[in-house]
């Protein structure tokens, strides 16, 4: 297992969309990333890098917006080798992801999901002030299909919402804990 495949996968999981644009799977993203990395570091094995990257990011990349992933790929391909190799590949990915994430808006599916989550948490007696804005920022990298699947979470009992969102999307969305530091009261 190569170090660069581990690094890119960790960033994908930590970073973790509208389905707008080309849907890019883990295989395509990892092949592209590892080919670019190997073009700068001649002793890097592209196939080993790609397989390791795919193995660790297979559950993450399909949840992200295709346009975001395509734009990150293009950005990495346009970086000079010093940037691509910096931090064993992490600098180029982190910079490109952050730059492209900042340019996209939340999709209608993200807006719908966050509105439903805001209502669900309010029903549970949670302080939701500012929560919808946080949710929209957190939800915007995800594609419409996964956000629609996560809508189910907002219909569950108060103590189950966050664990369902985490299981579906791979992370929770900044509403914090309930009014007493618990997972909230309300519709259990």
C-alpha positions in Angstrom: 0.0 0.0 0.0 1.5 3.3 -1.0 1.6 6.3 1.2 0.1 8.7 -1.4 -3.0 6.5 -1.8 -3.5 6.5 2.0 -3.1 10.3 2.1 -5.7 11.0 -0.6 -8.2 8.7 1.0 -7.8 10.3 4.4 -8.5 13.7 2.8 -11.5 12.4 1.0 -13.0 11.0 4.1 -12.2 14.1 6.2 -13.3 16.5 3.6 -16.2 15.0 2.8 -23.4 17.2 -3.6 -26.0 18.1 -6.5 -25.6 15.5 -9.1 -24.8 18.3 -11.6 -22.0 17.5 -14.0 -20.1 14.3 -14.6 -20.5 11.6 -12.0 -17.0 10.6 -11.1 -16.4 7.3 -9.3 -13.6 6.3 -7.0 -11.9 4.4 -9.8 -11.8 7.4 -12.2 -10.8 9.9 -9.5 -8.0 7.6 -8.1 -6.7 6.7 -11.5 -6.5 10.3 -12.4 -4.9 11.4 -9.1 -2.3 8.6 -9.1 -1.4 9.1 -12.7 -0.7 12.8 -12.0 1.2 11.9 -8.8 3.3 9.3 -10.7 4.1 11.8 -13.5 5.9 13.9 -10.9 7.4 11.0 -8.8 8.7 8.5 -11.3 9.2 5.7 -8.7 5.6 5.7 -7.7 3.5 2.7 -8.8 0.3 4.1 -10.3 -1.6 0.8 -10.0 -0.8 0.3 -6.4 -1.7 3.9 -5.6 -5.0 3.7 -7.5 -6.1 0.4 -5.9 -5.3 1.6 -2.4 -7.1 4.9 -3.0 -10.1 3.1 -4.4 -10.3 0.7 -1.5 -10.3 3.5 1.1 -12.5 6.0 -0.8 -15.1 3.7 -2.4 -17.7 4.7 0.3 -16.9 8.4 0.1 -16.5 9.5 -3.5 -19.8 8.2 -4.7 -21.5 10.4 -2.2 -19.9 13.6 -3.5 -21.1 15.8 -6.3 -19.7 14.9 -9.7 -18.9 18.5 -10.6 -16.9 19.0 -7.4 -14.8 15.8 -8.0 -14.3 16.7 -11.7 -13.1 20.2 -10.7 -10.8 18.9 -8.0 -9.3 16.5 -10.6 -8.8 19.3 -13.1 -7.2 21.5 -10.4 -4.8 18.8 -9.4 -3.8 18.1 -13.0 -3.0 21.8 -13.4 -0.7 22.0 -10.3 3.1 22.0 -10.8 5.0 18.9 -9.6 6.3 20.7 -6.5 2.7 21.3 -5.4 1.6 17.8 -6.4 4.4 16.2 -4.4 4.2 18.6 -1.4 3.0 16.8 1.7 3.1 13.5 -0.2 0.2 14.7 -2.4 -1.9 16.1 0.4 -1.3 19.8 -0.3 -2.5 19.7 -3.9 -5.6 17.8 -2.9 -6.5 19.9 0.1 -6.0 23.2 -1.8 -8.0 22.0 -4.8 -10.8 20.6 -2.7 -11.1 23.8 -0.5 -10.8 26.1 -3.6 -13.6 24.2 -5.5 -15.8 23.7 -2.4 -15.8 27.4 -1.9 -17.1 28.0 -5.4 -20.2 25.7 -5.3 -23.6 26.5 -3.9 -25.9 24.1 -2.0 -28.2 22.2 -4.3 -32.0 22.1 -3.9 -31.6 18.6 -2.3 -29.2 20.1 0.2 -31.6 22.9 1.0 -34.5 20.4 1.4 -32.4 18.2 3.6 -31.3 21.0 5.9 -34.7 22.5 6.2 -36.1 19.1 7.2 -33.2 18.6 9.7 -33.8 22.1 11.2 -37.5 21.3 11.7 -36.7 17.9 13.2 -34.2 19.3 15.6 -36.5 22.2 16.6 -39.2 19.6 17.3 -36.7 17.8 19.5 -36.2 21.0 21.6 -32.7 21.7 20.1 -31.4 25.2 19.7 -31.3 25.4 15.9 -30.1 29.1 15.6 -27.6 29.2 12.8 -27.9 25.5 12.3 -29.4 25.6 8.8 -26.6 27.7 7.5 -24.0 25.3 9.0 -26.0 22.4 7.5 -26.1 23.9 4.0 -22.3 24.5 4.1 -21.8 20.9 5.3 -24.3 19.4 2.8 -23.2 21.1 -0.3 -20.4 18.6 -1.3 -22.9 15.7 -1.3 -24.8 14.6 -4.4 -28.6 14.8 -4.6 -29.1 11.0 -4.4 -27.3 10.6 -1.0 -29.0 13.7 0.4 -32.4 12.3 -0.6 -31.5 9.0 1.1 -30.5 11.0 4.2 -33.9 12.6 4.4 -35.2 9.5 6.1 -33.0 10.4 9.1 -35.1 13.5 9.8 -38.2 11.4 10.4 -36.6 9.3 13.2 -36.8 9.7 16.9 -34.7 12.6 18.3 -31.9 10.3 19.7 -31.5 8.6 16.3 -31.3 11.5 13.9 -27.5 12.3 14.2 -26.4 8.6 14.2 -28.5 8.0 11.0 -27.0 11.1 9.3 -23.5 10.0 10.3 -24.2 6.5 9.0 -25.7 7.8 5.7 -23.3 10.7 4.9 -20.2 9.7 6.9 -20.4 12.7 9.2 -22.7 14.8 11.3 -23.9 18.4 10.7 -22.9 21.0 13.3 -26.1 21.3 15.3 -24.2 20.3 18.5 -25.9 18.6 21.4 -29.3 19.0 22.8 -30.4 21.5 25.4 -28.9 19.6 28.3 -25.9 18.1 26.5 -27.9 15.1 25.5 -29.2 14.2 22.1 -32.3 16.2 22.8 -35.8 15.6 24.0 -39.0 15.7 21.9 -40.2 13.0 19.7 -38.4 9.9 21.1 
